[in-house]
Amino acid sequence: MIKPWTKKVFIYTDGACRGNPGHCALGIYVLNSNKEILYEEGQYLEPDNTNNFAEYKAVIYALELSIKNKVEDMHLFSDSELLIRQLNKEYKVKSPNIKPLFETCKKLLTQIPKYTFEHIRREKNSKADALANEALDKNTY
């Protein structure tokens, strides 16, 4: 943890996978309203999973951290359009491997009073991507 979390946060998440399926990791960083970094982390997940798995695990981790830090207003950004559209209930979750992860997100969201999910272009998510890839580099070489 870099700084104490504020009630309103902006979270950027990314999942990375080398091979699909392959080795997976997540990247996450959290900003306050003044764009100061409150938290950042890259975390190796496990081999033999998909990029969508890694994307969902990043969001689940972000939600768990938000609950732990008593966030009341969370704005989450990801470059995975599929993930964001599923979380915004624009797309159904069809994959049997992803459905339990989606259900976990739904359950965790009941503990966060206000939240939004927004798709951003990949180049606006380069820090979360770099954190995920650093975690992969440390665990796959």
C-alpha positions as CSV (number, residue, x, y, z in Angstrom):
1,M,0.0,0.0,0.0
2,I,1.3,3.4,-1.0
3,K,-1.2,5.7,0.7
4,P,-4.5,5.3,2.7
5,W,-7.4,4.8,0.4
6,T,-10.1,7.4,0.0
7,K,-13.8,6.8,-0.2
8,K,-13.8,7.5,-3.9
9,V,-11.2,5.7,-6.1
10,F,-10.4,5.1,-9.7
11,I,-9.0,1.6,-10.4
12,Y,-7.3,0.4,-13.5
13,T,-7.1,-3.4,-14.0
14,D,-5.6,-5.6,-16.6
15,G,-5.1,-9.3,-17.1
16,A,-2.2,-10.8,-19.0
17,C,-1.7,-14.2,-20.4
18,R,1.2,-15.7,-22.3
19,G,-0.4,-18.3,-24.5
20,N,-4.1,-18.6,-24.4
21,P,-4.3,-20.7,-22.3
22,G,-1.0,-20.1,-20.7
23,H,0.6,-18.4,-17.7
24,C,-1.6,-15.6,-16.3
25,A,-1.1,-12.5,-14.1
26,L,-3.0,-9.4,-13.1
27,G,-2.1,-5.8,-12.8
28,I,-3.9,-3.2,-10.8
29,Y,-3.4,0.4,-9.7
30,V,-5.6,2.8,-7.7
31,L,-5.8,6.5,-7.9
32,N,-7.7,9.1,-5.7
33,S,-9.6,12.1,-7.1
34,N,-6.3,14.1,-7.3
35,K,-4.8,11.3,-9.5
36,E,-2.3,10.3,-6.8
37,I,-1.4,6.6,-6.7
38,L,-2.8,4.9,-3.6
39,Y,-1.9,1.4,-4.6
40,E,-0.3,-0.7,-7.3
41,E,0.5,-4.3,-7.8
42,G,1.2,-7.0,-10.3
43,Q,0.4,-10.6,-9.2
44,Y,1.1,-13.9,-10.9
45,L,-2.0,-16.1,-11.0
46,E,-1.4,-19.6,-12.4
47,P,-0.6,-21.4,-15.6
48,D,-3.0,-23.0,-18.0
49,N,-5.7,-20.3,-18.0
50,T,-7.1,-17.7,-20.4
51,N,-6.8,-14.0,-20.8
52,N,-10.4,-13.6,-19.8
53,F,-9.7,-15.5,-16.6
54,A,-6.9,-13.1,-15.8
55,E,-9.1,-10.1,-16.6
56,Y,-11.8,-11.3,-14.2
57,K,-9.3,-12.2,-11.5
58,A,-8.0,-8.6,-11.7
59,V,-11.5,-7.2,-11.2
60,I,-12.2,-9.6,-8.3
61,Y,-8.9,-8.5,-6.6
62,A,-9.9,-4.8,-7.1
63,L,-13.3,-5.4,-5.6
64,E,-11.8,-7.3,-2.6
65,L,-9.3,-4.5,-2.0
66,S,-12.1,-1.9,-2.3
67,I,-14.2,-3.6,0.3
68,K,-11.2,-4.1,2.6
69,N,-10.5,-0.3,2.3
70,K,-14.1,0.7,2.8
71,V,-14.5,2.4,-0.6
72,E,-17.9,3.9,-1.2
73,D,-17.5,5.1,-4.8
74,M,-15.4,2.9,-7.2
75,H,-14.8,3.6,-10.8
76,L,-13.1,0.7,-12.5
77,F,-11.4,0.9,-15.9
78,S,-10.3,-2.0,-18.2
79,D,-9.2,-2.4,-21.8
80,S,-11.2,-5.6,-22.0
81,E,-14.4,-4.6,-23.8
82,L,-16.0,-8.1,-23.3
83,L,-15.4,-7.9,-19.5
84,I,-16.8,-4.4,-19.2
85,R,-19.9,-5.2,-21.3
86,Q,-20.5,-8.3,-19.2
87,L,-20.1,-6.4,-15.9
88,N,-22.5,-3.7,-17.2
89,K,-24.9,-6.5,-18.2
90,E,-24.8,-5.6,-21.9
91,Y,-23.5,-9.1,-22.8
92,K,-24.4,-12.4,-21.2
93,V,-21.6,-14.6,-19.8
94,K,-21.7,-17.8,-21.7
95,S,-18.3,-19.4,-20.8
96,P,-18.7,-22.0,-18.1
97,N,-15.2,-21.1,-16.9
98,I,-16.0,-17.4,-16.5
99,K,-19.5,-17.7,-15.1
100,P,-18.3,-18.4,-11.5
101,L,-15.9,-15.4,-11.7
102,F,-18.8,-13.2,-12.9
103,E,-21.0,-14.5,-10.0
104,T,-18.2,-13.7,-7.6
105,C,-18.0,-10.1,-8.9
106,K,-21.8,-9.7,-8.5
107,K,-21.6,-10.9,-4.9
108,L,-18.7,-8.6,-4.1
109,L,-20.5,-5.6,-5.7
110,T,-23.3,-5.8,-3.1
111,Q,-20.7,-4.5,-0.6
112,I,-19.7,-1.4,-2.6
113,P,-22.4,1.4,-2.5
114,K,-21.6,3.0,-5.8
115,Y,-19.6,1.8,-8.8
116,T,-19.1,2.1,-12.5
117,F,-17.2,0.1,-15.1
118,E,-15.7,1.7,-18.1
119,H,-13.9,0.4,-21.2
120,I,-10.8,2.3,-22.1
121,R,-8.4,2.0,-25.0
122,R,-5.4,-0.2,-24.4
123,E,-2.9,2.7,-24.5
124,K,-4.7,4.3,-21.6
125,N,-4.2,1.2,-19.5
126,S,-0.5,0.7,-20.1
127,K,0.5,1.0,-16.4
128,A,-1.8,-1.9,-15.3
129,D,-0.6,-3.9,-18.4
130,A,3.0,-3.3,-17.4
131,L,2.4,-4.4,-13.8
132,A,0.8,-7.7,-15.0
133,N,3.6,-8.3,-17.5
134,E,6.2,-7.7,-14.8
135,A,4.5,-10.3,-12.6
136,L,4.6,-12.7,-15.6
137,D,8.3,-12.0,-16.2
138,K,9.2,-12.7,-12.6
139,N,7.4,-16.1,-12.6
140,T,7.9,-17.5,-16.0
141,Y,11.6,-17.1,-16.7
